[in-house]
Amino acid sequence: MKHIVLLAALALAASTGANAQQRIDRNQIINSLYQTEATVARLDPIALEAAAAAAAASGGDNAPGPLSDSLSAYPQLSIEINFDRGSARIRPESYHAVGLIADALHTPYLMGQRLVIVGHTDATGGRELNFNLSKQRAASIYDALTTTFNVPAAGLVAIGLGEEQLQDPANPDSGVNRRVQIINLGE
């Protein structure tokens, strides 16, 4: 299976500052999300979110498992979307990236696919607060895609995982952990 993960937060952030947006294009997004074969296992995004909610509520280390374990077979894209601190309001500089995602989702390659928008946070703040914030941020991306950019809502679902799936577990407060991930579940 073709599998490309594009992390759009690192290269430009290193060269121009942490709040800079990575320059990506529609074709990179399509290539990251395009599925050439049917995925055998079916992911239940609602069950994944419920496991993250339980882990956040318990305050323990019973996170739903590494994201790569359950989702590595799916085409996916991780992208930096800037939000106001402690808020689900998308910063204006991130609308270009959201627009590129929408443009890619309007292509024949991705139309009709089921996509999950996953919100992630760093470990700053309480786990339940982070879980709720990640849900709100994923919902903000969903709302922007479906209202501002007219992406069909039927093929999208938004979930939050809070700090339960850190990109960089060794640095839980790192900005690289604050991201939105889009996963293609196929048709």
C-alpha positions in Angstrom: 0.0 0.0 0.0 1.2 3.5 -0.8 1.7 5.4 2.5 3.2 8.9 2.8 3.1 11.0 6.0 3.7 14.7 5.5 4.5 16.6 8.7 4.0 20.2 7.7 5.4 21.8 10.8 9.0 21.1 11.0 11.1 22.4 8.1 9.8 25.9 7.9 9.4 26.3 11.6 13.1 25.6 12.1 14.1 28.2 9.5 11.6 31.0 10.1 10.2 30.6 13.6 7.7 28.4 15.4 4.6 30.2 14.2 5.4 30.0 10.5 3.3 27.9 8.2 4.9 25.2 6.1 4.5 25.8 2.4 2.6 22.8 1.1 0.7 22.4 -2.1 -2.5 20.6 -3.2 -0.5 17.8 -4.9 1.4 17.0 -1.7 -1.9 16.8 0.1 -3.4 14.5 -2.5 -0.3 12.3 -2.6 -0.4 12.0 1.2 -4.1 11.1 1.4 -4.6 9.2 -1.9 -5.5 5.5 -1.3 -4.6 3.1 -4.1 -5.9 0.0 -2.3 -8.7 -0.8 0.1 -7.6 -1.0 3.7 -8.5 -4.3 5.2 -9.0 -3.2 8.8 -11.8 -0.7 9.5 -11.1 2.0 12.0 -13.8 3.2 14.3 -12.9 6.9 14.9 -15.6 7.3 17.6 -14.2 4.3 19.6 -10.7 5.8 19.3 -12.0 9.1 20.6 -13.8 7.4 23.4 -10.6 5.6 24.5 -8.8 8.9 24.5 -11.6 10.5 26.6 -11.4 7.7 29.1 -7.6 8.0 29.3 -7.9 11.8 29.8 -10.6 11.4 32.5 -8.7 8.8 34.4 -5.5 10.9 34.5 -3.5 7.7 34.2 -1.3 6.3 31.5 -4.0 4.2 29.8 -3.8 6.0 26.5 -5.4 4.3 23.5 -2.0 3.2 22.2 0.4 4.7 19.7 -1.3 6.2 16.8 1.1 4.5 14.4 0.0 1.1 15.7 -3.7 1.6 14.9 -3.5 3.9 11.9 -0.3 3.2 10.1 -2.1 1.4 7.2 -4.1 4.5 6.4 -2.9 7.3 4.1 -2.6 10.4 6.4 -1.4 14.0 6.6 -0.3 15.8 9.8 -0.3 19.6 9.4 0.3 22.5 11.7 -2.8 24.7 12.0 -2.3 27.6 14.3 -5.0 28.4 16.8 -5.3 31.1 19.4 -3.8 29.9 22.7 -6.3 27.8 24.6 -8.9 28.4 21.9 -10.4 26.6 18.9 -10.3 29.8 16.7 -8.2 29.1 13.6 -5.6 31.8 13.2 -5.8 33.7 9.9 -2.4 32.6 8.7 -3.7 29.0 8.7 -6.6 29.5 6.4 -4.3 29.1 3.4 -3.4 25.5 4.6 -7.1 24.7 5.3 -7.9 26.0 1.8 -5.3 23.8 0.2 -6.7 20.8 2.1 -10.2 21.7 0.8 -8.9 22.1 -2.7 -7.3 18.6 -2.5 -10.6 17.1 -1.1 -12.4 18.5 -4.2 -10.3 16.5 -6.6 -11.6 13.3 -8.1 -8.8 11.4 -6.3 -10.2 12.1 -2.9 -13.9 12.7 -3.6 -16.1 10.0 -2.0 -13.4 9.1 0.5 -14.2 9.0 4.3 -11.8 11.2 6.1 -11.2 11.7 9.8 -10.0 15.1 11.1 -8.1 14.4 14.3 -7.2 17.2 16.7 -4.1 16.8 19.0 -2.7 19.0 21.7 0.6 19.2 23.7 0.6 18.3 27.4 0.4 21.9 28.7 -2.7 22.1 30.9 -4.9 19.3 32.2 -5.6 16.2 30.2 -9.4 16.6 30.2 -9.0 20.3 29.1 -6.7 19.2 26.3 -9.0 16.5 25.2 -11.9 18.9 24.9 -9.7 21.5 23.2 -8.6 19.0 20.7 -12.2 18.1 19.9 -13.1 21.7 19.5 -10.1 22.3 17.2 -10.9 19.3 15.0 -14.5 20.6 14.8 -13.2 24.1 13.8 -11.3 22.5 10.9 -14.4 20.5 10.0 -16.6 23.6 10.1 -14.1 25.6 8.0 -13.9 22.8 5.4 -17.7 22.3 5.2 -18.9 25.9 5.4 -16.2 28.1 4.0 -14.8 25.7 1.5 -17.9 23.6 0.6 -16.4 20.2 1.3 -19.2 17.7 1.6 -19.8 17.0 5.3 -21.0 13.4 4.6 -17.4 12.2 4.1 -15.9 13.9 7.1 -15.8 13.2 10.9 -14.0 15.2 13.5 -12.5 13.7 16.6 -10.1 14.9 19.3 -7.4 12.8 21.0 -6.0 15.6 23.3 -2.5 14.8 24.5 -3.1 11.0 24.3 -1.1 10.6 21.1 1.9 12.9 21.3 4.1 13.3 18.2 7.1 13.8 20.4 6.5 12.0 23.8 10.0 12.9 25.0 9.0 16.6 24.8 5.3 16.6 25.8 5.0 20.4 25.8 6.6 20.8 22.4 4.6 22.7 19.7 5.1 19.8 17.3 2.5 17.9 19.4 -0.2 20.6 18.6 -1.4 19.4 15.2 -4.3 18.3 13.1 -4.1 15.0 11.4 -6.3 14.0 8.4 -6.7 10.2 7.8 -8.2 8.6 4.8 -10.4 5.6 5.7 -11.2 4.9 2.1 -14.7 4.5 0.5 
